[in-house]
């Protein structure tokens, strides 16, 4: 019945190894999230400028988001490169 099942002890140690490998992927997710909202804020800022609406708030939001995005990219570069396979 349990021919292919892994012992419970290996499952816990595999989780520890997986967490170390995924740390870079977590940064990638945050960078993607910040990048998406930076693109949205850029589009809204340009649109409000072209339609002669107040754009200062949108531009300040974009100004606050860009250093955060830059900092996350710099932190991501310090992490080791992602591997295609996870250690077992």
ChimeraX commands (.cxc) that place a marker at each C-alpha (Angstrom):
marker #1 position 0.00,0.00,0.00 radius 0.5
marker #1 position 2.79,2.43,0.79 radius 0.5
marker #1 position 5.42,1.21,-1.70 radius 0.5
marker #1 position 6.31,4.63,-3.15 radius 0.5
marker #1 position 5.75,6.74,-0.04 radius 0.5
marker #1 position 8.69,8.61,1.45 radius 0.5
marker #1 position 9.38,8.38,5.19 radius 0.5
marker #1 position 8.18,11.29,7.27 radius 0.5
marker #1 position 11.69,12.29,8.33 radius 0.5
marker #1 position 12.76,12.92,4.72 radius 0.5
marker #1 position 9.74,15.10,4.13 radius 0.5
marker #1 position 10.81,17.52,6.85 radius 0.5
marker #1 position 14.42,17.76,5.65 radius 0.5
marker #1 position 13.26,18.18,2.05 radius 0.5
marker #1 position 11.19,21.18,3.17 radius 0.5
marker #1 position 14.25,22.83,4.67 radius 0.5
marker #1 position 16.24,22.41,1.45 radius 0.5
marker #1 position 13.35,23.62,-0.66 radius 0.5
marker #1 position 13.01,26.77,1.43 radius 0.5
marker #1 position 16.65,27.70,0.78 radius 0.5
marker #1 position 16.27,27.22,-2.96 radius 0.5
marker #1 position 13.02,29.18,-3.14 radius 0.5
marker #1 position 14.38,32.33,-1.47 radius 0.5
marker #1 position 15.46,33.74,-4.83 radius 0.5
marker #1 position 12.11,32.85,-6.34 radius 0.5
marker #1 position 10.36,34.81,-3.61 radius 0.5
marker #1 position 12.38,37.87,-4.56 radius 0.5
marker #1 position 11.39,37.31,-8.20 radius 0.5
marker #1 position 7.73,37.29,-7.22 radius 0.5
marker #1 position 8.08,40.55,-5.29 radius 0.5
marker #1 position 10.02,42.13,-8.17 radius 0.5
marker #1 position 7.30,41.11,-10.60 radius 0.5
marker #1 position 4.61,42.51,-8.33 radius 0.5
marker #1 position 6.43,45.84,-7.95 radius 0.5
marker #1 position 7.21,45.95,-11.66 radius 0.5
marker #1 position 3.57,45.42,-12.58 radius 0.5
marker #1 position 2.40,48.25,-10.34 radius 0.5
marker #1 position 5.20,50.50,-11.59 radius 0.5
marker #1 position 3.97,49.93,-15.15 radius 0.5
marker #1 position 0.39,50.66,-14.08 radius 0.5
marker #1 position 1.40,53.86,-12.30 radius 0.5
marker #1 position 3.46,54.95,-15.29 radius 0.5
marker #1 position 0.51,54.41,-17.64 radius 0.5
marker #1 position -1.89,56.25,-15.31 radius 0.5
marker #1 position 0.57,59.12,-14.85 radius 0.5
marker #1 position 1.04,59.52,-18.61 radius 0.5
marker #1 position -2.73,59.29,-19.18 radius 0.5
marker #1 position -3.51,61.92,-16.57 radius 0.5
marker #1 position -0.84,64.23,-17.99 radius 0.5
marker #1 position -2.22,63.85,-21.52 radius 0.5
marker #1 position -5.80,64.48,-20.42 radius 0.5
marker #1 position -4.84,67.53,-18.31 radius 0.5
marker #1 position -5.91,65.97,-15.02 radius 0.5
marker #1 position -3.94,66.26,-11.77 radius 0.5
marker #1 position -1.09,63.76,-11.98 radius 0.5
marker #1 position 1.08,64.72,-9.02 radius 0.5
marker #1 position -0.21,61.98,-6.72 radius 0.5
marker #1 position 0.29,59.28,-9.36 radius 0.5
marker #1 position 3.77,60.57,-10.15 radius 0.5
marker #1 position 4.74,60.61,-6.47 radius 0.5
marker #1 position 3.47,57.05,-6.08 radius 0.5
marker #1 position 5.62,56.02,-9.04 radius 0.5
marker #1 position 8.56,57.90,-7.55 radius 0.5
marker #1 position 8.18,55.96,-4.29 radius 0.5
marker #1 position 7.82,52.62,-6.07 radius 0.5
marker #1 position 10.86,52.86,-8.37 radius 0.5
marker #1 position 13.54,52.96,-5.61 radius 0.5
marker #1 position 11.85,50.00,-3.93 radius 0.5
marker #1 position 11.95,48.08,-7.22 radius 0.5
marker #1 position 15.59,49.04,-7.77 radius 0.5
marker #1 position 16.50,47.93,-4.25 radius 0.5
marker #1 position 14.80,44.57,-4.70 radius 0.5
marker #1 position 16.66,43.96,-7.96 radius 0.5
marker #1 position 19.95,44.76,-6.25 radius 0.5
marker #1 position 19.15,42.40,-3.37 radius 0.5
marker #1 position 18.17,39.67,-5.83 radius 0.5
marker #1 position 21.55,39.91,-7.57 radius 0.5
marker #1 position 23.31,39.03,-4.31 radius 0.5
marker #1 position 21.46,35.72,-4.04 radius 0.5
marker #1 position 22.81,32.60,-5.77 radius 0.5
marker #1 position 21.46,31.77,-9.21 radius 0.5
marker #1 position 18.38,29.59,-9.40 radius 0.5
marker #1 position 18.85,25.95,-10.29 radius 0.5
marker #1 position 16.63,23.93,-12.59 radius 0.5
marker #1 position 16.41,21.02,-10.15 radius 0.5
marker #1 position 15.94,21.07,-6.42 radius 0.5
marker #1 position 18.36,19.15,-4.21 radius 0.5
marker #1 position 16.82,16.08,-2.63 radius 0.5
marker link #1:1,2 radius 0.2
marker link #1:2,3 radius 0.2
marker link #1:3,4 radius 0.2
marker link #1:4,5 radius 0.2
marker link #1:5,6 radius 0.2
marker link #1:6,7 radius 0.2
marker link #1:7,8 radius 0.2
marker link #1:8,9 radius 0.2
marker link #1:9,10 radius 0.2
marker link #1:10,11 radius 0.2
marker link #1:11,12 radius 0.2
marker link #1:12,13 radius 0.2
marker link #1:13,14 radius 0.2
marker link #1:14,15 radius 0.2
marker link #1:15,16 radius 0.2
marker link #1:16,17 radius 0.2
marker link #1:17,18 radius 0.2
marker link #1:18,19 radius 0.2
marker link #1:19,20 radius 0.2
marker link #1:20,21 radius 0.2
marker link #1:21,22 radius 0.2
marker link #1:22,23 radius 0.2
marker link #1:23,24 radius 0.2
marker link #1:24,25 radius 0.2
marker link #1:25,26 radius 0.2
marker link #1:26,27 radius 0.2
marker link #1:27,28 radius 0.2
marker link #1:28,29 radius 0.2
marker link #1:29,30 radius 0.2
marker link #1:30,31 radius 0.2
marker link #1:31,32 radius 0.2
marker link #1:32,33 radius 0.2
marker link #1:33,34 radius 0.2
marker link #1:34,35 radius 0.2
marker link #1:35,36 radius 0.2
marker link #1:36,37 radius 0.2
marker link #1:37,38 radius 0.2
marker link #1:38,39 radius 0.2
marker link #1:39,40 radius 0.2
marker link #1:40,41 radius 0.2
marker link #1:41,42 radius 0.2
marker link #1:42,43 radius 0.2
marker link #1:43,44 radius 0.2
marker link #1:44,45 radius 0.2
marker link #1:45,46 radius 0.2
marker link #1:46,47 radius 0.2
marker link #1:47,48 radius 0.2
marker link #1:48,49 radius 0.2
marker link #1:49,50 radius 0.2
marker link #1:50,51 radius 0.2
marker link #1:51,52 radius 0.2
marker link #1:52,53 radius 0.2
marker link #1:53,54 radius 0.2
marker link #1:54,55 radius 0.2
marker link #1:55,56 radius 0.2
marker link #1:56,57 radius 0.2
marker link #1:57,58 radius 0.2
marker link #1:58,59 radius 0.2
marker link #1:59,60 radius 0.2
marker link #1:60,61 radius 0.2
marker link #1:61,62 radius 0.2
marker link #1:62,63 radius 0.2
marker link #1:63,64 radius 0.2
marker link #1:64,65 radius 0.2
marker link #1:65,66 radius 0.2
marker link #1:66,67 radius 0.2
marker link #1:67,68 radius 0.2
marker link #1:68,69 radius 0.2
marker link #1:69,70 radius 0.2
marker link #1:70,71 radius 0.2
marker link #1:71,72 radius 0.2
marker link #1:72,73 radius 0.2
marker link #1:73,74 radius 0.2
marker link #1:74,75 radius 0.2
marker link #1:75,76 radius 0.2
marker link #1:76,77 radius 0.2
marker link #1:77,78 radius 0.2
marker link #1:78,79 radius 0.2
marker link #1:79,80 radius 0.2
marker link #1:80,81 radius 0.2
marker link #1:81,82 radius 0.2
marker link #1:82,83 radius 0.2
marker link #1:83,84 radius 0.2
marker link #1:84,85 radius 0.2
marker link #1:85,86 radius 0.2
marker link #1:86,87 radius 0.2
marker link #1:87,88 radius 0.2
view
